[in-house]
């Protein structure tokens, strides 16, 4: 085994981290100076980042990626935290260890000072040199460990997402990003069922024999598109919706902390599939058992073409006399039953419709079991995710068969697909044995011949493929291209760039720009706990960084001091926070305008309520 292989093995088994932590603890205890606090601070930062990465890796399998950044800063309202008790325990342990690094030098310093009253210390001949050696060794340990750490590699990879496009790249991508108006055929209705984390790997009989027997049979009766890979800006539910609905990778504004629930408009410059459906006279309905507030999902759906969004609150009322209701929302048996009832009701109307639904029972890390599947087990039942998948086989296949055997099927196109590849779950050791992991896409349509079609595609191509199914005169959607239509070999496209070079960084940067961050101009106002910047409304507190044209280029909602410290001299910034001008005054929002290194100006809530010109602020 060569040195590189040994080094990689050390990192993989966290042995390197253990060596660094133990080394720092020894240095802190042996350093007879208050400067040991510096070593403690280094240990605190290193251990805290290690803990964040470890928990992220337990959930994603690839450490800190965009799904972690997105959910960490967009909130997780509606999530089932009981599923992640192991992650919570692990993170608590790392935080405790990190706090120990802060407390240990304080305790040892206090003990030494206390002992000085009993026996005055004897000045060591090499005390200063020993102190410098300890500090130097500590810095070298943490520095080397940081550079070798997997979270450092993750952070470096994520920073490429936020690179700036040059003019040529901007023009090229604007030409590729297709939001042209188009007409769609109204001859058939559309039903789309997203299956949470149900990837094609689960159909591999070598790895999962007889896991999905009914869906396996139905897949053979569908037009089944294989070869659909997952790319950056994908991999979690809201990203899967954006990928397939808009032909875009999901990239958040700001190079760090960012709460999408505090931004009024979700990807306002994007145009998505449901919007085209609405323009062509379709009623659009979304049904999902979890909270629509989770990750800004409801805001995205409502602002991008969905007339009706039904979430956990709807299902809670819909099934008052029915089965159990989970903390996070409705089980799949209730969701699919209600979705079929909605399909029947919509089919009776003359208006064409598009009905979308999302399952949840197969969510990582262990899945959930619908009440109607309590007796369902896969083999010995030890792997809970596979039990949930076996239940999904029963429930989803029943839904498909009900739609196909309904009197309305001749006027219906049914699409069943993954929202993303499975995240880390209790079947991970088996999944990782797969030669290749791909997303699922099945089409049931009397006008489309059944059989497998091997393609080179990504999730961004799904929306364009739906356009093709709906008979659109222009099928390209965002950066996606239809997988049912041959593209000229010379035609540039996101998927082609992904397969040829693997580098889709410019696309990620372009997608980030579609959040439509405001240019600070005109009048700035305060409205309650919000700041109105032009047409944009941002909840306080927030911290924004402006470019030379006074356009917001980064937006944060936490850790203001950290982001301010990281700015270059002369950088322009604005931040808002709740404030109270006097004890008698009603609390409002104050705005602070600053130029790094040149000072700040504060605009109180009383001025902002009446409006302040941007020229005065900047």
N, C-alpha and C positions, 0 to 999 in steps of 0.2 A: 504494500500500500504506500503511495507517495505522500509527500507532505501535505499537498492540497487536499487529498482525500481524507487524511487524518484531521486536518483543520475543519473540513466540512462536517465530519462526523462529530467533532467536539461541539460545533455550533448546534447541530441537529439535536443532540442530547443535552443541550444546555450546560454541558460541563464547563465551557469557557465562562459562562455567566456565573456559575458557582465559584470558580477560581477567583474571579474579579471581586465578587461580594465578600468572600472569606478574606481575601487579601486586604480589602478596604477596612474590614472590621478589625483585623490584626493591626493595621497601621493606626487606626483611630485609638485603640487601646494603648498602643505603645508610644504614641506621640504625646509628650508631656508639655503641651501648649494649647492655648485656646484656638490656635490655628487648626486644630483637629476638626473644628466646625466646618472648615472648607472641605475636608475629606468627607464629612457627613453629608454636606450638600451635594457633592458629586455622587455619593452612594444613593441618596434620595432620588435624584433625577434618573440615574441609570436604572435603579430598581423599579421605579414607577413606569418608565417606558417599557421595561421588560414585561411588567405585569399587563400593561395595555396590549402589547403585542401578543402575549401568550393567550389572553382571553379572546382577542380578535382571531387568532389562529385556530382556537378551539371552535369558533363559529363559522369561519370561512374556509379554513384549510390552506389559505394562502397569506395569512397574516393580515396586515392593515391594507385594505384596498378601498376602492371608492364607496362600496356599500357600507363599510364601517364609518368612514368620514360622513357620509350622508345621514345615516341613522343616528350617529352620535350627536350630530348638531341639528337634525331636523326633529328630534324627539321620537319617542317610541310609545306614544299614547295608544292604548288598546292592545299592547303586546301581552303575551302570557309569560310573565316572569318566572312562574313556577317551573317552566321547561328548562330554565337556565340556572338551576341552583348550583350546579358544579362550577359554572363560570363565575358565579357570584362568590362562592367559597374561595376559588383560586385567586380572584382579584382582591378579595379581602385580605388574604394571606400576603400578597405582594404589597398592598398598601401598608399593612402592619409592619412588614420588613422595612419598607421605605421610611416610615415614621421612626423606626428604631434607629436608623442612620442619623436622624436629626436629634434624637434624645440621647443617644450614647455619648457623643462628645460633650454634651452639656452635663451629663451625670459624672463622667470621668473628670471633667474640669472642676466641678463642684467638690468632688471627693478629694482631689489634689489640694485645692485651696483650703479645705477643712483640715487636711493633714499638716499643712504648713504651720498651723497654730500649735501643733504638738511637737513637730520636729522640722525646723527650718530646712529648706531644700539646699543641697550642696550643688553649686553651679558645675555642670558637667563641662569637661574640656571641649567636647565636640557637640555640644547641645545645638548650636545654630546649624552646624553642618548636618546633624542628624535630622533636624526639623525640615531643612530644605530637601534632604534626600527623601524623607517620607512624603512630602507634598509632591515632589517630582514623580516619585514612583506611583503615587495615587493618580495623578493626572495622566501618566502614561498608561496605567492599567485601564482607566475608564475610557481614555481616547482610543486605545487599540480595541477595546471591547465594543465601543460604539461603532467604529468603522466596520468591524467584522459582524456586527449584529444584523439580524434579519430585518428589524424595524428600520434601520438606517437604509437598507436596500429598498424597502417599501417606500420610504419617504422620498428617496431619490427618484424612484419610478413615478410617484405621484406628482412630483414637481414638473415633470415633462408635460403633464396634462394642462398645466397653466402657462405654457410657453406662449409667447406672442407671435401671431401670424404676421408675415411680411406682406406687402401689397400684392405680390404675385400669387402667393398662397390664398389670400383673401379672395382675389378675383376668380381663381380656379375653383375654389369651393363654393362660391356664390353661384357659379355656372352649374355646378353639380347638384346643389341643393334645390330640389324641385318642389315648388309650392304652387304650380300653375293651376288655374281653374280647370275643372274637367267635369264631364257628364258621366253618370253611372246608370246602368240598366236598372229599371225598377221591376223587372219581370219576376224576381225572386227575393225573398227575405233572407236575412243572414243571422245565423246563431253561431257565436264564438264562445267556446269554453276553454278558459285557461286552467291548466292543472298545476297546482303548486308543486314545484320541484320534481315533477314526473318527467325525467329525461328518458331518452331511448335506451340508455344502458340497462334499465330495469327489464327490458324485453330480451336481454341476452340470456338465453337458456343455459349457457355454460356457467354463468355466474349466479343466475336467479331462476333455477328450473321451476316451471309451473307457478311463477309468482303472479303473472297477469294473464291467465288463460283466456278469459273472455275478451279482454282488450286486444290480446294477441290475434285472436280470430277476427275481430272487427277491423284491426289494422290491415289485415290481408284483403278486406273488402273495401278499403278506402284507397284514395290516391295518397300514398304515403311518401312524403319528401324526406329523404335522409341526407345527412351531410351538413346539417345546420349547426354551425359552431357558435361559441360564446366569445365575445370580444370585449375589450375594455369599455367601461361605461355600461356594463350589463351585469347580471348576476344576482339581483335582488328584485322583489316584486314590482316596486314603482319604476325601477329601471326597465324591467321587462315590458311594462305597459308603454313607457315612452319609446322604447326600441321599436315595438311592433305597431304602435299607433301613429308614430311621428317619423319613423325612419331615422332616428337620432340616437347616439349614445347619450346617456344621462351624465352630465357633468355639472356640478354645483358652482355658483359664482363665489369667488373668494378662494384663496389658496389654503384656507384652513376652516376655522369655526364658522358655521353657517346654519341657521335655523330657517328652513323653508316655510314653516308656519308663520313666520314673522314678515314674510314678503307677500305683498298683496297679489302679485301676478305670477303664476307658475308657467315659466317658459313662454312669455307673451309673444315673442317673435316667431314661435314655431306654429306650423299649421298641420293638423293631424287628421287621421282617417275619419273619425266621427264627425268632424267639421264638414268634410266633403259629403258625408252621408246626409247631414242636415241640410246642406245646400241643395241636395237632390231630392228633398222631400221625405226622407226617412225619419221615423221616430227612433230615437236612440236610447237604450236602457242599459244600465249596468247593475249587476247584482253580486254582492259579496258579503260573506258572513262576518267579517271583521269591521273595525271602525274605519270610516272613510277619512277620519282625521289622521290616521296613522301615516306618517311620512308625507303628508300633504296630498294623499291620493285623491280625496274628494275634490280638493281645489283644482287639481290637474284635470280630472274628468269633467267637472262642471265648466271649466274655462276652455275646454277643447272639444266641445261638440256633444256632450251627453245631456239629453233633456231630463232624464230621470236617473238618480243615483240612489240605490237602495243598499243600506249597510246594516250593521248589527242592530241598530235601533228599529229599523223596519221589521227585521226578523223577530225581534223580541216581542213586538206587538202582533205580528202575523201568526206566531205559534204559541200564543198564551196558553192554550189548552193542549198543546202538543208535548213533544219530548223535552229532554234536558237542554239547558242553555249554558254554554261555557262562559268563563270570565272574559275571554277574548272575543266571543261572539257565537254565531250559530254554527253547528256542525254541518258537514256536507250533506247528510241525508235531508236536512231541512232546506238547505240552500238549493239543492237540485230539485227537490219536490216543488218548491216555490218557483224556481226558474221554469220548470216545465209548465206549471199553471200560468205563468206570465206568457210563455210562448203560445199557449192555446188562446188566451185572451187577445193577444196582439194579432194572432193569425185570423181571428174572426173579423177584424176591422179591415177597412178598405185601404188604409194608409200603409205603405211598405214600412218595414221596421228592421232594425239591427239590434239584436239582444246579445249582450256580453255578460259572462258570469265567470267568477273565480272561485276555485275550491281552496280549502285551507287545511284539511285534515292531514295532509302529507308534509306539513311544514316541519322543518328541522327543529330541534335535534332528535326528537323521538316520535313526532307525529301525534295525532289524536285519533281516537276511535269513536265514530258516531254511535249513538245509542242503539241503532238498528244492527250494528255489527259487533256487539259485545262478545258473541261466541266465535267470531272470525279469528283465526290464527294462521300464520304461515309457518308450516313445519312445527318445531317445538315451541314457537311463540316467544323465544328469548329476545329477538331483535324487534323492538317496538315499531320502528319505522317500516319494516316489512309487513307487520300486521296491518298498519295503516294503509299501506299500498294494496294489500290483498282486499281490504275493505273498499278502497277506491276502485279496484277492478270490478267489484260487484255494483257499486253505486253509479259509477260513470258509464259502464256498459249498459246498465238499465236505462239511464237517461238517453244515451245514444239510440238504443233500440226503440224507446218510446217515441222519440222524434221521428225516426225513420219509418215507424209503422203507424204514425198519425195520419189522418186524412189531409194534413197540410204539408206533408213532406215534399210533394212534387213542386211546391212553390218555395222550397227552402234549401239553402246551402248551409251545411253544418261543418264547422271547423273546430278541431280539438288540438290543443298545443300546450307545450310547456310555457311557463312564464320565465323560467331560467333553469340552469342546471342545479342539481341538488347541492345545498351547502353541507357542511360537515354534519353527519348524523351517525347513529349507532350502527349503520351498515357501511361505514366509510371504508373499512379494510377490504370489503368485497368490491365496492365500486372502483377503488383504485387499481384493481386488477384488470379493468377494462382496457382494451387496446386503444380505444378512442371514445371520448364522451361527446354525445351530440344531443341537441334538443329534439323534441318531438313535434311533428306537424302532420296531422291527418285531415283530409278533406273528404267529406261525404256529399256528393253532388251527382245527380243523375246525368248531368252534362259533362262530367269529367270521368274518364276511364279509370278504374281502379288499378292498383299496382304500384310498386316502388319506383320512385324517380330519384336517382342519385344526383345531387347537386353540390355545387360549391356555394354555400350561402351562409348568412349570419342572421341573427334575430332582427336586424335592421331591414331585411328584405321581406319580412312577413307582411307588413302593411301594403307594400307594393304588390305582393302576391294576392292579397285580398282585393286590391283594386282590379287586378286582372280577372279574378273570379267574378267580380261584380260588373264585368263588361265595360270598364272605364275606357274612355278614348285615349287617356294618358295614364299610364300605370305607375310611372316612377313616383315615389313618395319620399320626400326628404332626401337622404342619401341612399335609400333602399331601391332595389330594382327587382322586378317580378321574377320569381324562380320558375314560373310556368312559361316564360317567353325567352327565347334565345337573345342574348345581347351580342352586338358586334364585337369581335375579338379586340378591336382597337378602342372600344368605348371605355373611358375611365370611370371608375366607380369605387365606393368605399370597400366593398367586399373584395374587389379585385386587388386593391392596394393591400388589404389585410393578408390575402393569400400569397401575394408576390413578395412583399417586403416585410410584412408583419408590423409595419409602423403606421399607426392611424392617429398619431399625436396631433397633426394639424386639424383633423376632424373633431377631436376632443376640444381643442381650443376654439374652433368655430362654434361648436355646440354650446360651449360656455357663454359665448357672446350673445346667444339667443335669449338669455334671461332679461335682456333689455334694461340693464342698470342705468339709472338716470344721469343726465347731465344737469349739474346744479346751475340753474338759470331762472330768470323771472323772479317769482315771489315764493318764499319759504314760509310755511305756516305750521302751527301746531294744532292738532285736532285731538283733544283728550290726551291719550298716552301715545300718540303717533305724530310723526313729522311728515308733512306733505312736500315732496320734492317733485315739482311738475305734476305729471300724471301718476307718480309712484307714491305709495303710502308705506312707510316703514315703522314698525313698532319700536319704541324705545325700551331698553337701551340698545344702541347699535354703534358700531365704529366703522367708518368708511374711509378708504384711501382714494384720492382723486388724481387723475393724470393732468397733464399740462393744459388740457382743454376743459378742465373741471368736470370730467366724466367719472362717475364712480367705477373703479376697476376692481376693487376688492371690498367685500362686505362681511363684517363679523358681528357676532352677538355675545361673545364671551372673551375673557382674557384681554381686556383693552390695553393694560399696561404692557403686556408681552408684545402685542402688535405695534404699539407705539415705539417701544424700544428697538424693534426690528426695522423701523423706517430709516431711510437714508436722510442725511441733512438736506433741508430744503423741500422735503416731501409735504404735500398738502393733505390735510385730513379733516374730517368732520366727525364729531360724535355727539350723540344725544343721550341724556339720562334723566331719570325722574328727579325733580328737585322741588324745594319749597322755599320761596323767597323770604318768608317771615313765618313766625309761629301762627299768625292769624290767617295767612294766605292758604288757599287751596293748593294742594300739590299738583304740579304740572310737569311739563317737559322743558328742559333747558338744552340749548344747542351750543356746542363749543367748536369754534373754528381755529385751526392751528396750522402753523408752518414749522416743521421740525427744526429746532434750533433757534427759532426766531420768536417764540411765544405764542400765546393763545388769546382769543377773545370769547367772552361768554355772552350769550343772548338769552335773557330770562324768559320764562313762560309768558309773562305779561306782554312782552313785545311780540313773541311768536304768534300769540293768539290773533293779533291784529295783522300779522304778516310783516316779513322783513325781506327787503330786496336782496337777491343773491350777491349783487355787486357790493353791498355793505358787509355781507358775511365774509366774502372772499377777498 
